[in-house]
Structure formats: structure tokens, C-alpha cells
Amino acid sequence: MKKYCLAVDLVDNDELIAEYENWHKPENAWPEIKKSIWDAGITNMEIYRVGNRMFMIMEVDDTFSFERKAAMDAANEKVQEWEQLMWKFQQSMPFAKNGEKWMLMNQIFALNAK
């Protein structure tokens, strides 16, 4: 198992943040999106928020690669529809390249129990 951590900012608007969180409740999650995540080799995904900054932890199996996930997403109309909807709520981080959303974070510390 491998783990990746990513971050993105939300538009700093309480109503939009509440709506974004509502879309991510289990009863509102699109089954096609969950399937596309699993099909890409992501075995667990958690998203956390503080203010308008979000942090995602992804655990993946050996079939996962960011390139494969991007290709699968580009070919999936429902994923494209979801991503377009999410841009209403998300915004690029100040140092992101144009159009870049979720950015891979570098681990700078780990404390492991013996």
C-alpha cells in the first residue's frame, strides 16, 4: 500500500463551503464517482477541511498511477461532469499552475511507533 496526500483550496464563502460539504455526504455521493475512484486503484480516501483549505489522504494499491487516473477521468463523462461542478467550489492554490487543483504534498515528518 502507498499513501498520497494532496491539498486544494475552496472558494472562501461559507455558503459554497456548506454546499461542497453537502455534495460529499455519503447519501449525496455519485456512485459513478466512487466507482471511478475504486477502479483507479484507490482503496481508501479521506478529505479534511480547515477554513477553506482541504487535505486529502489517498491509500492506493499497485495498479494506481496519477497518469492512469488522469486518463481514466478524461475518458469518463460522469467524472468530467463532477469535476466541472466541483470547480464552482474549488479554487487553485496561490502557487498552482493554471488550471491545477489538487496538489501533491511532500511529507516532511513521520513518527512511527516501534
Stockholm file with secondary structure:
# STOCKHOLM 1.0

chainA/1-114         MKKYCLAVDLVDNDELIAEYENWHKPENAWPEIKKSIWDAGITNMEIYRVGNRMFMIMEVDDTFSFERKAAMDAANEKVQEWEQLMWKFQQSMPFAKNGEKWMLMNQIFALNAK
#=GR chainA/1-114 SS CEEEEEEEEECSCHHHHHHHHHHTSTTTSCHHHHHHHHHTTEEEEEEEEETTEEEEEEEECTTCCHHHHHHHHHTCHHHHHHHHHHTTTEECCTTSCTTCCSEECCCCCCCCCC
#=GC SS_cons         CEEEEEEEEECSCHHHHHHHHHHTSTTTSCHHHHHHHHHTTEEEEEEEEETTEEEEEEEECTTCCHHHHHHHHHTCHHHHHHHHHHTTTEECCTTSCTTCCSEECCCCCCCCCC
//
